[in-house]
Amino acid sequence: MTILAGRGALGATDELLKVAEMLGAPIVKALLGKAAVPDDSLRYPIEVGLVGDSRRTLAALVPLLQPNDHRRFLEHAQAGMQKWWQLMEERGTRPDVPMKPQVIA
């Protein structure tokens, strides 16, 4: 299970993180939802789409959830994200001339 967080999740960071933690789910952020959770909190096809105010919907969902102790998918996603950040660090600090765009970004 993966959570896709968009702009509607901007005011529901705590609730979103709680649901992701209970489910052991990585969070994928749409561009307008990037600020919903920190980049270092990582959390496929959608099986159940929830529509509504993010904060109230997630808060109502939490009591209905059972903690998921199977963390392999989450850990795999987190390891992939860690590798990506290492690659960005490596490319963003290269002293090449001419300068690479990653250095500026």
C-alpha positions as a printed NumPy array, in Angstrom:
array([[  0.   ,   0.   ,   0.   ],
       [  1.216,   3.478,  -0.847],
       [ -0.351,   6.815,   0.062],
       [ -0.495,   9.505,  -2.638],
       [ -0.658,  12.885,  -0.916],
       [ -1.589,  15.974,  -2.865],
       [ -2.376,  19.598,  -2.106],
       [ -5.341,  18.628,   0.049],
       [ -3.014,  17.048,   2.595],
       [ -1.128,  20.273,   3.349],
       [ -2.996,  20.892,   6.593],
       [ -2.986,  17.261,   7.719],
       [  0.674,  16.408,   8.254],
       [  0.253,  14.825,  11.684],
       [ -2.749,  12.748,  10.637],
       [ -1.079,  11.691,   7.382],
       [  2.07 ,  10.564,   9.173],
       [  0.02 ,   8.66 ,  11.76 ],
       [ -1.963,   6.773,   9.089],
       [  1.221,   5.998,   7.12 ],
       [  2.942,   4.728,  10.257],
       [ -0.002,   2.519,  11.243],
       [ -0.181,   1.016,   7.755],
       [  3.571,   0.804,   7.219],
       [  2.967,   2.669,   3.967],
       [  5.312,   4.964,   2.071],
       [  3.958,   8.396,   1.15 ],
       [  4.313,   9.601,  -2.437],
       [  3.736,  13.305,  -2.882],
       [  2.244,  15.049,  -5.878],
       [  3.957,  18.329,  -6.747],
       [  1.364,  20.471,  -4.959],
       [  1.51 ,  18.153,  -1.934],
       [  5.289,  18.254,  -1.504],
       [  5.048,  20.31 ,   1.665],
       [  2.551,  17.911,   3.294],
       [  5.283,  15.739,   4.806],
       [  9.066,  16.065,   5.021],
       [ 11.1  ,  14.528,   2.199],
       [ 12.867,  12.198,   4.62 ],
       [  9.588,  10.495,   5.644],
       [  8.97 ,   8.039,   2.949],
       [  5.989,   6.267,   2.842],
       [  1.052,   1.677,  -6.58 ],
       [ -2.368,   1.385,  -7.993],
       [ -5.006,   2.931,  -5.763],
       [ -7.29 ,   0.355,  -4.176],
       [ -9.339,   2.713,  -2.032],
       [ -9.543,   6.402,  -2.823],
       [-10.603,   8.612,   0.066],
       [-12.373,  11.831,  -0.836],
       [-12.893,  14.576,   1.682],
       [-11.135,  17.076,   3.857],
       [ -7.775,  15.414,   4.48 ],
       [ -7.49 ,  16.208,   8.159],
       [-11.009,  15.076,   9.063],
       [-10.904,  12.044,   6.752],
       [ -7.575,  10.819,   8.109],
       [ -8.59 ,  11.494,  11.708],
       [-11.757,   9.417,  11.163],
       [ -9.715,   6.653,   9.503],
       [ -7.14 ,   6.204,  12.286],
       [ -9.463,   4.425,  14.794],
       [-10.5  ,   1.971,  12.057],
       [ -6.945,   0.864,  11.234],
       [ -4.942,  -2.044,  12.558],
       [ -1.162,  -1.554,  12.728],
       [  0.685,  -3.307,   9.899],
       [  3.791,  -5.057,  11.211],
       [  4.951,  -6.038,   7.709],
       [  7.417,  -3.267,   6.882],
       [  9.343,  -4.808,   3.959],
       [  7.688,  -2.618,   1.294],
       [  8.151,   0.53 ,   3.385],
       [ 11.776,  -0.313,   4.151],
       [ 12.445,  -1.001,   0.451],
       [ 10.947,   2.375,  -0.503],
       [ 12.951,   4.137,   2.21 ],
       [ 16.197,   2.482,   1.053],
       [ 15.488,   3.597,  -2.52 ],
       [ 14.88 ,   7.147,  -1.337],
       [ 18.113,   7.12 ,   0.662],
       [ 20.03 ,   6.062,  -2.473],
       [ 18.325,   8.852,  -4.441],
       [ 19.329,  11.469,  -1.865],
       [ 22.92 ,  10.174,  -1.915],
       [ 22.965,  10.466,  -5.717],
       [ 21.577,  14.013,  -5.538],
       [ 24.237,  14.941,  -2.96 ],
       [ 26.96 ,  13.453,  -5.156],
       [ 25.743,  15.2  ,  -8.312],
       [ 24.949,  18.439,  -6.553],
       [ 28.453,  18.911,  -5.192],
       [ 30.497,  18.116,  -8.321],
       [ 33.118,  20.722,  -9.217],
       [ 32.707,  20.232, -12.992],
       [ 33.286,  23.091, -15.413],
       [ 30.929,  24.015, -16.861],
       [ 28.784,  23.703, -13.765],
       [ 26.052,  21.064, -13.813],
       [ 22.406,  22.109, -13.181],
       [ 22.216,  19.834, -10.108],
       [ 24.776,  22.022,  -8.34 ],
       [ 22.477,  25.035,  -8.622],
       [ 19.35 ,  23.083,  -7.67 ]])
